[in-house]
Amino acid sequence: MTTAVQARQIAPLRTPTDLGADATRDIAAALNRVLADVFALYLKTKNFHWHMSGPHFRDYHLMLDEQGDQIFAMTDDIAERARKIGGTTLRSIGHIQRLQRIADNDAEFVTAQDMLAELAEDNRLLISELRAAHAVCEEHNDVATTSLIEVWIDEAERRAWFLYEATRR
């Protein structure tokens, strides 16, 4: 029989939780995929914020700065939620790259309209991935994580809406 001290030495990062090993594994994996996408979306949003140009520069620049702040604010909550339930989280840029589903954009120049349209699509992709993570959390009765995800879905829907409206002619 393993003592509590021996168990901590075997798995020093395992935070006690009542969710069970399968739930911890599945939810932490879903959260890490979302976190990788959130970091990718954050950097792309800031990239476009920094490289915005054109007649609506000020409005778009400020909107993307605000959206970037909102996206970045999610990162700590996502990672800490994975840790709270006994999982681990991302450790490097390489780890993010292996998990992210939102594509990078390294183009030398992107028009303002293309930037906004791409970010709108990326936010919609994030919404889809958040819904998938929500389903995993529901399956394991993790109401705390589902509650957080619902807020993040609402925020992403608002960002997608604003970006869509900004691209209408």
PyMOL commands that set and color helices and strands:
alter all, ss='L'
color gray80, all
select helices_A, chain A and resi 4-10+21-50+57-84+93-99+112-139+143-167
alter helices_A, ss='H'
color red, helices_A
deselect
rebuild
show_as cartoon
